[in-house]
Amino acid sequence: MKEIDSNKEAWSKISEDHYHTFLAELKSGNHQLNDYIQKELGDISGKSIIHLQCNTGADTIVLANQGAKCVTGVDLVPENIFYARKLASDLGVTNVTFFESDIMTLSQVYSGKHDVVFTSEGVLGWLPDLNIWAKTVRNLLHDDGFLYVFDSHPFFLSLDESKLSGEIYEIKYPYFGKTPDIDDSIGGYASEAKHGVKAYFWMHTISDIINSLSSAGMYIEFFHEYPENFYNSGNMLPSAKTGLFQYPYNADKYPMSFSLKASVYHSNQTN
């Protein structure tokens, strides 16, 4: 798929920068999962976790250091996997493995089962088909396993982020649009932005997310919405909650992120 190939090339431009940024943060103890993730993910001691769209592996390593039995990181970009392995080696983390795969074709090349599928912070919009994603998630899980997602809220993604600091709420990206947005730059949160690329990003509605998982035979344990963002989208302040940013005016106006937990559906389960 040309869009995925283009995204792979775009993300490869910032892999080395991400490695250096995350290596410094992990060594200093400044890189950790945000407060919501830490609370909602719960105790992962002894669990087998697969981290989808793991980038250069920083969060994968954090999960491994929090007691997981083993953590497997998967990413589309070969350069990301190279630097993820290097990151783990540099830090002496041994209970992690990484391999390259497009999530859209992962089920064709991997049949492992895990207790937890984890994916977070800027992930779902890079996938063109959530129905394939949800079926892949289900196939990755043991029958008593669960999926955890933390990502940008679709409502926030529809707004013109350049105007939010001025409390101007203008729809820039159609909420129900199915044509991917194309950006000529990539990065900017853990590296300098790189230009001259084509980065394709798909809008997925809340119903797209929930219905894809339901159709794949999973049930939603919770769907939480938050006014904080996990990156500074423009003139934001650090939140009192670790790893998040906020606008002072936005205590209750609109959601910027969400979390979701979905478990494998059992036919004998009652509502």
PAZAPA-4460 file (N, C-alpha, C; in steps of 0.05 Angstrom, whole numbers, plus 32768, in hexadecimal, padded with zeros to 4 digits):
% residues 271
    n_x    n_y    n_z   ca_x   ca_y   ca_z    c_x    c_y    c_z   seq   type   mol
   8011   7FE8   8000   8000   8000   8000   8012   8019   8000     1      M     A
   800E   802A   7FEC   8020   8041   7FE9   8021   8053   8001     2      K     A
   800A   8057   800E   8009   8069   8025   801A   805E   803C     3      E     A
   8018   8044   8041   8028   8037   8057   8045   8038   8050     4      I     A
   804C   8033   8037   8068   8034   802E   8073   8051   8032     5      D     A
   8063   8065   802C   806B   8080   8030   806E   8087   804D     6      S     A
   805C   807D   805E   805F   8082   807B   8078   8074   8086     7      N     A
   807E   805C   807C   8097   804F   8084   80AF   8060   807E     8      K     A
   80B0   806A   8066   80C7   807B   805F   80C8   8095   806F     9      E     A
   80B1   80A1   8075   80B0   80BA   8084   80BA   80B5   80A1    10      A     A
   80B0   80A0   80AE   80B8   809B   80C9   80D5   8093   80CC    11      W     A
   80E1   8088   80B7   80FD   8080   80B7   810F   8098   80BA    12      S     A
   8105   80B0   80B2   8115   80C8   80B3   811B   80D1   80D0    13      K     A
   810B   80C8   80E3   810E   80D2   80FE   8115   80BC   8112    14      I     A
   811B   80A4   8108   8121   808E   811A   8139   8093   812B    15      S     A
   814F   809C   811E   8168   80A1   812E   8164   80B7   8142    16      E     A
   8156   80CC   813A   8151   80E2   814D   8141   80D8   8165    17      D     A
   812D   80C7   8160   811D   80BC   8176   812E   80AB   8188    18      H     A
   8140   809B   817D   8152   808B   818D   8162   809C   81A0    19      Y     A
   816E   80B1   8197   817F   80C2   81A8   816E   80D0   81BD    20      H     A
   8156   80D9   81B6   8145   80E7   81C9   813C   80D4   81DF    21      T     A
   8132   80BC   81D7   8128   80AA   81EB   813E   809D   81FB    22      F     A
   8155   8099   81F0   816B   808E   8200   8172   80A2   8217    23      L     A
   8174   80BB   8210   817A   80CF   8225   8164   80D0   823A    24      A     A
   814A   80CF   8231   8134   80D0   8244   8133   80B7   8256    25      E     A
   8138   80A0   824B   8137   8088   825A   814E   8086   826E    26      L     A
   8165   808F   8266   817C   808F   8278   8178   80A2   8290    27      K     A
   816A   80B9   828B   8165   80CC   82A0   814C   80C6   82B0    28      S     A
   813D   80B2   82A8   8124   80AC   82B6   810D   80BE   82AF    29      G     A
   8110   80CD   829A   80FB   80E1   8292   80E7   80D6   827E    30      N     A
   80EB   80BD   8275   80D7   80B2   8262   80C7   809C   8271    31      H     A
   80AD   80A0   8273   809C   808D   827F   8080   808E   8273    32      Q     A
   8070   807A   8278   8055   807A   826F   8045   808F   827E    33      L     A
   8032   809C   8270   8023   80B1   827E   8012   80A6   8294    34      N     A
   8009   80B8   82A5   7FFB   80B0   82BE   7FE2   809F   82B8    35      D     A
   7FD3   80A6   82A3   7FBB   8097   829D   7FC2   807A   8295    36      Y     A
   7FD6   8077   8284   7FDF   805C   827B   7FE8   804C   8293    37      I     A
   7FF8   8058   82A4   8002   8049   82BB   7FEB   803F   82CD    38      Q     A
   7FD7   8050   82D1   7FC1   8048   82E2   7FAF   8033   82D5    39      K     A
   7FA9   8037   82BC   7F95   8026   82AF   7FA1   800B   82A5    40      E     A
   7FBA   800B   829E   7FC6   7FF2   8295   7FC9   7FDE   82AB    41      L     A
   7FCD   7FE8   82C4   7FCE   7FD6   82DB   7FE8   7FC7   82DD    42      G     A
   7FE8   7FB4   82EE   8001   7FA4   82F4   8006   7F91   82DC    43      D     A
   801D   7F94   82D0   8023   7F83   82B9   8039   7F6F   82C0    44      I     A
   803E   7F6B   82D9   8053   7F58   82E2   804D   7F3C   82D7    45      S     A
   8061   7F31   82CA   805F   7F16   82C0   8050   7F12   82A7    46      G     A
   8046   7F28   829B   8036   7F26   8283   8046   7F27   8269    47      K     A
   803C   7F1B   8255   8047   7F1D   823A   8039   7F33   822B    48      S     A
   8047   7F47   8221   803B   7F5E   8214   8046   7F61   81F8    49      I     A
   8035   7F68   81E5   803E   7F70   81CB   8036   7F8D   81C7    50      I     A
   804A   7F9D   81BF   8047   7FBA   81BC   8046   7FC0   819E    51      H     A
   802E   7FC7   8194   802B   7FCD   8178   8032   7FEA   8172    52      L     A
   803F   7FEF   815B   8048   8009   8153   805A   8015   8168    53      Q     A
   8070   8007   816E   8081   800D   8185   8095   8023   8180    54      C     A
   8097   802D   8167   80AA   8042   8160   80C6   8037   8167    55      N     A
   80D7   8046   8174   80F2   803D   817A   80F4   8030   8196    56      T     A
   80DE   8027   81A1   80DE   8015   81B7   80DF   8021   81D3    57      G     A
   80DD   803B   81D6   80E0   8047   81F1   80CA   803C   8204    58      A     A
   80B1   803D   81FC   809C   8034   820D   809D   8016   8211    59      D     A
   80A6   8007   81FD   80A9   7FEA   81FF   80BC   7FE4   8216    60      T     A
   80D2   7FF3   8217   80E6   7FEF   822C   80DB   7FF7   8247    61      I     A
   80CA   800C   8249   80BE   8013   8262   80AC   7FFC   826C    62      V     A
   809C   7FF1   825A   808B   7FDA   8261   809C   7FC3   826B    63      L     A
   80B2   7FBD   825E   80C3   7FA7   8266   80CF   7FAC   8282    64      A     A
   80D4   7FC5   8288   80E0   7FCC   82A2   80CB   7FCD   82B8    65      N     A
   80B2   7FCA   82B1   809D   7FCB   82C6   8093   7FAF   82CD    66      Q     A
   80A3   7F9B   82C7   809D   7F80   82D1   8092   7F6D   82BD    67      G     A
   808D   7F75   82A4   8083   7F63   8290   8096   7F4C   828C    68      A     A
   808B   7F34   8287   809C   7F1D   8283   80AC   7F20   8269    69      K     A
   809E   7F29   8254   80AB   7F2F   823A   809A   7F43   822B    70      C     A
   80A7   7F54   821C   8099   7F68   820C   80A4   7F66   81EF    71      V     A
   8092   7F65   81DC   8099   7F64   81C0   8090   7F7D   81B3    72      T     A
   80A2   7F8C   81A6   809C   7FA4   8198   809A   7FA0   817A    73      G     A
   8086   7FAB   816E   8082   7FA8   8151   807F   7FC3   8144    74      V     A
   808C   7FC8   812E   808A   7FE2   8121   808E   7FDE   8103    75      D     A
   8081   7FF0   80F4   8082   7FEF   80D6   809E   7FF5   80CB    76      L     A
   80AD   8006   80DA   80C5   8012   80CF   80DF   8003   80D7    77      V     A
   80EE   7FF8   80C4   8106   7FE9   80CB   811A   7FF9   80DB    78      P     A
   811D   8013   80D5   812F   8023   80E5   8126   8026   8102    79      E     A
   810C   8027   8106   8102   8027   8122   810A   800E   8131    80      N     A
   8107   7FF7   8124   810E   7FDE   8130   812C   7FDD   8136    81      I     A
   813C   7FE6   8123   815A   7FE7   8128   8160   7FF6   8141    82      F     A
   8155   800E   8143   815B   8020   815A   814D   8016   8174    83      Y     A
   8137   8009   8171   812A   7FFD   8189   813C   7FE7   8195    84      A     A
   8147   7FD6   8184   8159   7FC2   818E   8172   7FCE   819A    85      R     A
   817C   7FE3   818D   8194   7FF1   8198   818E   7FFE   81B3    86      K     A
   8176   800A   81B5   816E   8016   81CE   816D   8002   81E5    87      L     A
   8161   7FEB   81DF   8160   7FD6   81F4   817B   7FCC   81FB    88      A     A
   818C   7FC9   81E7   81A8   7FC0   81EC   81B7   7FD4   81FD    89      S     A
   81B5   7FED   81F6   81C3   8002   8204   81BB   8004   8221    90      D     A
   81A2   7FFE   8227   8197   8000   8242   8198   7FE5   8251    91      L     A
   81A1   7FD0   8244   81A3   7FB6   8251   8188   7FA9   8257    92      G     A
   8174   7FAF   8246   815A   7FA3   824A   8158   7F8A   8239    93      V     A
   8153   7F73   8246   8155   7F59   8238   813A   7F4C   8233    94      T     A
   8125   7F55   8241   810B   7F48   823E   80F9   7F56   8229    95      N     A
   8106   7F60   8214   80F8   7F6C   81FD   8103   7F60   81E3    96      V     A
   80F1   7F5E   81CF   80F9   7F57   81B4   80EA   7F6A   81A1    97      T     A
   80F5   7F6E   818A   80E9   7F80   8176   80E9   7F73   815B    98      F     A
   80D4   7F78   814B   80D5   7F70   812F   80C4   7F83   811E    99      F     A
   80CB   7F84   8105   80BE   7F96   80F2   80A5   7F88   80E6   100      E     A
   808F   7F97   80E5   8077   7F8E   80D7   8063   7FA4   80D3   101      S     A
   8056   7FA5   80BD   803F   7FB5   80B9   8028   7FA9   80C9   102      D     A
   801B   7FB8   80DA   8005   7FAD   80EA   7FEF   7FA2   80D9   103      I     A
   7FEB   7FAD   80C1   7FD6   7FA3   80AF   7FDC   7F87   80A5   104      M     A
   7FF4   7F7E   80A6   7FFB   7F63   809C   8008   7F52   80B2   105      T     A
   8007   7F5C   80CB   8015   7F4E   80E1   800B   7F31   80E4   106      L     A
   7FF1   7F2D   80E2   7FE5   7F13   80E6   7FEF   7EFE   80D2   107      S     A
   7FFA   7F07   80BC   8004   7EF5   80A8   8020   7EEB   80AE   108      Q     A
   802E   7EF8   80C0   804A   7EF1   80C6   804F   7EEA   80E3   109      V     A
   803B   7EEE   80F4   8040   7EEA   8111   8027   7EDD   811D   110      Y     A
   802C   7EC9   812E   8015   7EBA   813A   8017   7EB8   8158   111      S     A
   802A   7EC8   8164   802D   7EC7   8181   8014   7ED1   8190   112      G     A
   8011   7EC8   81A9   7FFB   7ED0   81BA   8006   7EDE   81D3   113      K     A
   7FF7   7EF2   81DC   8001   7F03   81F2   7FEA   7F09   8206   114      H     A
   7FF2   7F11   821E   7FDF   7F19   8233   7FD4   7F35   822D   115      D     A
   7FE5   7F46   8222   7FDD   7F62   821E   7FE7   7F6B   8202   116      V     A
   7FD5   7F79   81F4   7FDD   7F88   81DC   7FDD   7FA6   81E5   117      V     A
   7FF3   7FB3   81E1   7FF6   7FCF   81EA   7FFC   7FE1   81D2   118      F     A
   7FEF   7FF8   81D0   7FF6   800B   81BB   7FEE   8027   81C5   119      T     A
   7FFF   803A   81C0   7FF9   8054   81CD   8006   806C   81BE   120      S     A
   7FF9   8083   81C2   8002   809D   81BC   800B   80A2   819F   121      E     A
   7FF6   80A6   818F   7FFA   80AD   8173   7FFD   8095   8161   122      G     A
   7FEA   8083   8163   7FED   8069   8154   7FD7   8063   8140   123      V     A
   7FBE   8065   8148   7FA8   805A   8137   7FA6   8069   811D   124      L     A
   7FAC   8082   811C   7FA9   8092   8103   7FBC   808A   80ED   125      G     A
   7FD0   807A   80F4   7FE3   8071   80DF   7FDA   8057   80D2   126      W     A
   7FC3   804C   80DC   7FB8   8033   80D1   7FA0   8039   80BF   127      L     A
   7FA0   802E   80A7   7F8A   8034   8094   7F71   8024   809A   128      P     A
   7F72   800E   80A8   7F5B   7FFD   80AC   7F5A   7FF2   80C8   129      D     A
   7F48   7FFC   80D9   7F46   7FF3   80F4   7F39   7FD8   80F7   130      L     A
   7F2A   7FCF   80E4   7F1F   7FB4   80E5   7F35   7F9F   80E4   131      N     A
   7F48   7FA3   80D2   7F5F   7F91   80D1   7F6F   7F93   80EB   132      I     A
   7F73   7FAB   80F4   7F82   7FAF   810D   7F75   7FA0   8124   133      W     A
   7F5A   7FA3   8127   7F4C   7F96   813D   7F4D   7F78   813C   134      A     A
   7F4A   7F6D   8124   7F4D   7F50   8121   7F69   7F46   8128   135      K     A
   7F7D   7F56   8120   7F98   7F50   8127   7F9C   7F50   8145   136      T     A
   7F92   7F64   8152   7F94   7F66   816F   7F87   7F4D   817C   137      V     A
   7F70   7F46   8173   7F63   7F2E   817F   7F74   7F15   817B   138      R     A
   7F80   7F12   8164   7F90   7EFA   815F   7FAA   7EF9   816F   139      N     A
   7FB3   7F11   8179   7FCB   7F12   8189   7FC7   7F0C   81A6   140      L     A
   7FAD   7F0A   81AF   7FA7   7F07   81CB   7FA0   7EEB   81D3   141      L     A
   7FA9   7EE3   81EB   7F9E   7ECC   81F9   7F81   7ED1   81FE   142      H     A
   7F72   7EBD   8204   7F55   7EC0   8209   7F4F   7ED1   8221   143      D     A
   7F62   7ED4   8234   7F5D   7EE5   824B   7F6D   7EFF   8249   144      D     A
   7F76   7F06   8231   7F86   7F1E   822D   7F76   7F37   8228   145      G     A
   7F85   7F4D   8226   7F77   7F67   8221   7F88   7F79   8210   146      F     A
   7F7B   7F8C   8203   7F87   7FA2   81F4   7F86   7FBB   8205   147      L     A
   7F9C   7FCB   8205   7F9B   7FE6   8211   7FA5   7FFA   81FC   148      Y     A
   7F95   800F   81F8   7F9C   8025   81E6   7F9B   8040   81F4   149      V     A
   7FAE   8051   81EF   7FAD   806D   81F6   7FB5   807D   81DE   150      F     A
   7FA3   808F   81D5   7FA8   809D   81BC   7F99   80B8   81BB   151      D     A
   7F9E   80C6   81A5   7F90   80E0   81A1   7F72   80DB   819D   152      S     A
   7F63   80EC   81A9   7F46   80EA   81A5   7F3E   80F4   8189   153      H     A
   7F2C   80E5   817C   7F24   80EC   8161   7F18   8108   815F   154      P     A
   7F0A   8111   8174   7EFF   812C   8173   7F15   8141   8172   155      F     A
   7F29   813E   8183   7F41   8150   8182   7F4E   814F   8167   156      F     A
   7F50   8138   815B   7F5E   8135   8141   7F4F   8143   812B   157      L     A
   7F36   8149   812E   7F26   8157   811A   7F2B   8175   811A   158      S     A
   7F36   8180   8130   7F3A   819C   8134   7F54   81A7   8128   159      L     A
   7F54   81C1   8122   7F6C   81CE   8119   7F7D   81D4   8132   160      D     A
   7F92   81C3   8136   7FA2   81C5   814E   7FB1   81DF   8151   161      E     A
   7FB6   81ED   813A   7FC5   8206   813B   7FB5   821D   8148   162      S     A
   7F9B   8219   814B   7F89   822E   8156   7F7F   8228   8172   163      K     A
   7F85   8211   817D   7F7A   8209   8196   7F84   821A   81AE   164      L     A
   7F9D   8222   81AC   7FA7   8232   81C3   7F99   824D   81C5   165      S     A
   7F8C   8256   81B0   7F7C   826E   81B0   7F5F   8269   81B5   166      G     A
   7F59   8250   81BE   7F3D   8248   81C3   7F2B   824B   81AB   167      E     A
   7F36   8245   8193   7F27   8245   817A   7F24   8228   8172   168      I     A
   7F0B   8220   8170   7F05   8204   816A   7EFA   8202   814D   169      Y     A
   7F0B   81FA   813B   7F04   81FA   811F   7F0A   81DE   8113   170      E     A
   7EF6   81D3   8106   7EFA   81B9   80FA   7F0C   81BC   80E1   171      I     A
   7F23   81AE   80E2   7F36   81AE   80CB   7F36   8193   80BD   172      K     A
   7F33   817E   80CC   7F34   8163   80C1   7F18   8155   80C5   173      Y     A
   7F0B   814E   80AF   7EEF   8143   80B2   7EEF   812B   80C4   174      P     A
   7EDE   812C   80D8   7EDC   8116   80EC   7ED4   80FC   80DE   175      Y     A
   7EC2   80FD   80CB   7EB9   80E5   80BD   7EC8   80E0   80A3   176      F     A
   7EDD   80EF   809E   7EED   80EC   8086   7EFC   80D2   8085   177      G     A
   7EFD   80C6   806D   7F0B   80AD   806A   7F24   80B0   8058   178      K     A
   7F28   80C7   804D   7F40   80CC   803D   7F56   80D5   804F   179      T     A
   7F6D   80C8   804E   7F83   80D0   8061   7F8D   80EC   805C   180      P     A
   7F94   80F9   8072   7FA2   8113   8070   7FBF   810E   8069   181      D     A
   7FCA   811F   8059   7FE6   811C   8050   7FF6   8133   805A   182      I     A
   800B   812D   8069   801D   8142   8074   8038   8140   8067   183      D     A
   8045   8157   8063   8060   8157   8057   8076   8157   806B   184      D     A
   806F   8152   8085   8084   8151   8099   807E   813A   80AD   185      S     A
   8092   8133   80BC   808F   811D   80D0   80A0   8125   80E8   186      I     A
   8097   811D   8100   80A6   8122   8118   809E   813C   8126   187      G     A
   80B0   8145   8137   80AB   815E   8145   80A7   815B   8163   188      G     A
   80A3   8143   816D   809F   813F   818A   80B8   8132   8197   189      Y     A
   80C7   8122   8189   80E0   8117   8194   80F7   811B   8181   190      A     A
   80F2   812C   816D   8107   8132   815A   80FF   814C   814C   191      S     A
   8111   8158   813D   8109   816E   812C   80F8   8163   8115   192      E     A
   80E4   8172   810D   80D3   816A   80F7   80E3   8167   80DE   193      A     A
   80DE   8152   80CF   80EB   814D   80B5   80D6   8152   809F   194      K     A
   80DE   8161   808B   80CC   8168   8075   80D3   8159   805C   195      H     A
   80C2   815D   8048   80C7   8150   802E   80BE   8133   802E   196      G     A
   80AA   812C   803E   809F   8111   803F   8082   8112   8039   197      V     A
   8076   80FA   8036   8058   80F8   8035   8050   80E5   804B   198      K     A
   8043   80F1   805F   8039   80E1   8076   801B   80E0   8075   199      A     A
   8010   80C8   8074   7FF3   80C4   8071   7FE7   80BD   808D   200      Y     A
   7FD1   80CB   8094   7FC5   80C7   80AE   7FA7   80C5   80AB   201      F     A
   7F9B   80B0   80B6   7F7F   80AA   80B2   7F6F   80B3   80CB   202      W     A
   7F57   80BF   80C7   7F45   80C5   80DC   7F34   80AC   80E2   203      M     A
   7F32   80A5   80FC   7F21   808F   8104   7F0E   809A   811A   204      H     A
   7EF5   8097   8116   7EE1   80A1   812A   7EE1   808E   8143   205      T     A
   7ED4   8098   8158   7ED1   8087   816F   7EC3   806D   8169   206      I     A
   7EAE   8070   8158   7E9F   8058   8151   7EB0   8045   8141   207      S     A
   7EC1   804F   8130   7ED3   803E   8121   7EE4   802D   8134   208      D     A
   7EEF   803A   8148   7F00   802C   815B   7EF1   8016   816B   209      I     A
   7EDB   801E   8176   7ECB   800C   8187   7EBF   7FF5   8176   210      I     A
   7EB4   7FFC   8160   7EA6   7FE8   8150   7EBA   7FD4   8143   211      N     A
   7ED2   7FDD   813D   7EE5   7FCA   8131   7EEC   7FB5   8146   212      S     A
   7EF0   7FBD   815F   7EF7   7FA9   8174   7EE0   7F97   817A   213      L     A
   7EC8   7FA2   817B   7EB0   7F92   8180   7EAC   7F7D   816A   214      S     A
   7EB0   7F85   8152   7EAD   7F73   813B   7EC2   7F5D   813B   215      S     A
   7ED9   7F63   8148   7EEE   7F4F   8149   7EEB   7F3C   8161   216      A     A
   7ED5   7F3F   8170   7ECF   7F2D   8186   7EDA   7F35   81A0   217      G     A
   7EDD   7F50   81A5   7EE7   7F5A   81BE   7ED2   7F6C   81CA   218      M     A
   7ED4   7F70   81E4   7EC1   7F83   81F1   7ED0   7F99   81FF   219      Y     A
   7EC4   7FB0   8200   7ED1   7FC8   820B   7ECD   7FC8   8229   220      I     A
   7EE2   7FC8   8238   7EE1   7FCA   8255   7EDE   7FE7   825E   221      E     A
   7EEC   7FF9   8250   7EE9   8016   8255   7EF2   8026   823D   222      F     A
   7EE7   803D   823A   7EF0   8051   8227   7EF0   806C   8236   223      F     A
   7F08   8076   823C   7F0A   808F   824C   7F14   80A6   823A   224      H     A
   7F0A   80BE   8240   7F11   80D6   8231   7F1E   80EB   8243   225      E     A
   7F33   80F8   8239   7F43   810A   824A   7F48   8125   823C   226      Y     A
   7F49   813B   824C   7F4E   8155   8240   7F6C   815A   823B   227      P     A
   7F7E   8149   8245   7F9A   814D   8241   7FA3   8140   8226   228      E     A
   7FBA   8149   821D   7FC6   813D   8205   7FE1   8131   820C   229      N     A
   7FEA   811D   81FD   8004   8110   8203   801B   811D   81F5   230      F     A
   8016   8132   81E5   802C   8142   81D9   8023   815F   81D9   231      Y     A
   8036   8171   81D7   8030   818D   81D7   8028   8195   81BA   232      N     A
   800D   8199   81B6   8003   819F   819C   8003   81BD   8196   233      S     A
   800F   81CD   81A8   8011   81EA   81A4   800A   81FA   81BC   234      G     A
   801F   8205   81C8   801C   8217   81DF   800D   820A   81F7   235      N     A
   8012   81F1   81FB   8006   81E3   8212   801A   81E3   8229   236      M     A
   800F   81DD   8241   801F   81DC   8259   8021   81C0   8263   237      L     A
   8037   81B8   8270   8038   819E   827B   8021   819A   828F   238      P     A
   8014   8183   828E   7FFF   817C   82A0   800A   8174   82BB   239      S     A
   7FFA   8175   82D0   8002   816A   82EA   8005   814B   82E8   240      A     A
   7FF9   8140   82D3   7FFB   8123   82CF   8013   811D   82BD   241      K     A
   8023   810B   82C5   803C   8105   82B8   8038   80FE   829A   242      T     A
   8049   810A   8289   8049   8103   826D   8033   810F   825C   243      G     A
   8025   8123   8267   800E   812F   8258   8010   814D   8258   244      L     A
   8001   815A   8245   8000   8177   8243   7FE3   8180   8243   245      F     A
   7FDF   819A   824A   7FC4   81A4   824B   7FC3   81C1   8244   246      Q     A
   7FAB   81CA   823C   7FA5   81E7   823A   7F97   81EF   8254   247      Y     A
   7F9F   8205   8260   7F93   820D   8279   7F75   8211   8278   248      P     A
   7F6B   8218   8260   7F4E   821C   825D   7F3E   8202   8259   249      Y     A
   7F4D   81ED   8254   7F3F   81D4   824C   7F3D   81C0   8262   250      N     A
   7F30   81C7   8278   7F2B   81B3   828D   7F13   81A1   8286   251      A     A
   7F01   81AC   8276   7EE8   819D   8271   7EDC   81A2   8256   252      D     A
   7EEA   81AF   8243   7EDE   81B7   822A   7EDD   81A1   8214   253      K     A
   7EF3   8194   8210   7EF4   8180   81FA   7F0A   816B   8200   254      Y     A
   7F07   8153   81F6   7F1B   813E   81FB   7F32   8140   81E7   255      P     A
   7F4A   813A   81F0   7F62   813A   81DF   7F6D   811E   81DD   256      M     A
   7F67   810C   81F0   7F71   80F1   81EF   7F5D   80DE   81FA   257      S     A
   7F61   80C4   81F5   7F4F   80B0   8200   7F5F   8097   8207   258      F     A
   7F54   8087   8218   7F5F   806C   821D   7F49   8058   821B   259      S     A
   7F51   8040   8214   7F3E   802A   8210   7F4A   8010   8219   260      L     A
   7F3A   8000   8225   7F41   7FE4   822C   7F2C   7FD2   8220   261      K     A
   7F35   7FBE   8211   7F23   7FAB   8205   7F2D   7F8F   820B   262      A     A
   7F1B   7F7D   8213   7F23   7F62   821A   7F16   7F4E   8206   263      S     A
   7F21   7F37   8205   7F16   7F22   81F3   7EFA   7F1A   81FC   264      V     A
   7EE8   7F19   81E9   7ECC   7F13   81EF   7EC9   7EF5   81F3   265      Y     A
   7EBB   7EED   8207   7EB5   7ED1   820C   7E97   7ECD   8207   266      H     A
   7E90   7EB8   81F9   7E74   7EB3   81F1   7E62   7EAF   8209   267      S     A
   7E6D   7EA5   821F   7E5D   7E9F   8237   7E5D   7EB7   824A   268      N     A
   7E67   7ECE   8241   7E67   7EE5   8253   7E4C   7EF3   8253   269      Q     A
   7E43   7EFB   8269   7E29   7F09   826A   7E2E   7F27   826F   270      T     A
   7E1C   7F37   8265   7E1F   7F54   8269   7E13   7F5D   8283   271      N     A
***
